[in-house]
């Protein structure tokens, strides 16, 4: 079996994130992975699974628990908003008003920050 890092710091981190993203469960109906990851913002956290995938959260981590490497800086909503205003002509009301405008597809994944070299 070939292991790939898939852009992550080590193979174990990549496996845990893949398990999280695939919503893999163990025999106890708990997630198999222990890492929570949001691709659109590069948020890494220790997984806190309250029994519902919609309510899942994570306690932020700054270093890989497997290899010890420092993780990339998380991108904030403000970082995203700057690009939405600059490149899409959004206003602050578009970003934070109600109802909030529908995000362009690239901002729902890691595409937006990879495309800009962030």
N, C-alpha and C positions, 0 to 999 in steps of 0.2 A: 504494500500500500504506500503510495507516494504522499508525503506530507508537504504542505505548502504553507508559507506564512501569510500569503494573501495581503501583503502590505502591512501586517502587524509585526510587532517586535520579535515574536517567537512563535513556534508551532503550537505550543500549548495555549497561548493567548488566542490564536486563530481558531483552534478547535473549540474553545469555550464560547467564543463569540458566534461561531457557526451554530453551535448547539442552541444558544440563546435565540438567534435569528430564525432557526428552524423550529423553535418551540418544542425541543425534545424533552421528554419527561422520563424520569426513572420509575422504578417499581413502586415508589411511595407517592407517585403523582406530584413530584417536585421537579423543577427544571434540572436537567443534567449539567448545564453549564453554571459557573458561579460568577460570571462577568456580565454586567449589563452594559450595552454599548449603543449609543445613538449616532448613527453615521452622519446625519446632517449637521451635528454640532461637535463631533469628536468627544463626546462625554463618555468616560469610562467609570464604571462603578461596580462595587460588590453587589450582587443581585439580592434584592429583597422581594420575594414573591409572596404576595398576600393571598394567593389562591385564585387570582384572576389576571390574565395577561393584559387586560386593559388598565389595571391599576399598578402595574409593575414599576418599581423604582430601583434606584441604586445609590449607595453611599459612595461619593466621589473618591476615586483613587488617583494618585499622581505617579505611581511607579507600578510596573508590572509585578504581580505577586509571584510570577513563575521565574522570570529571568532577571528582575531587578532594574530593568531599563526604565529611564524616565519617559513617561507617556507624553504625546504631543499636547500642546496647549488646547484647551477647550475653546471653541468659538461660541461667542455669546449671541443672543438675539440682536444685540446692538450691532455686532459685526455684520450679521445678515442684513439688518435694516439699512446700513450704510450702502451696501451694494444694491439693494432694492431701490433706494432713493436715487442713487447715482446712475444706475444703468437702466432702470425701468421707469424712472420719473415718478416714483411713489412719493407721497408726502408722509409726515409723521402720523397724520390721521389714517392714512391707508395702512400703515404698519401697526398702529396701536388702537385705532378707533373701533367702534362697533357699528355694523358688523365688519370684521377684518376682511380685507380683500383676499381672494383665493391666491395662495402662493403659486408662482410658476413651478412647474414640475421639477426643474433642476434643484430648487431649494428644499425639496422634500427628501433628498438623499445627500450623499457626499459629493455629488457631481459639481455643485456650485463652488465649493472651496478647492476641489482638485483642479478644476478648470482655471481657477485664478492663482494657482500655486501657493495657496495659504497653508 
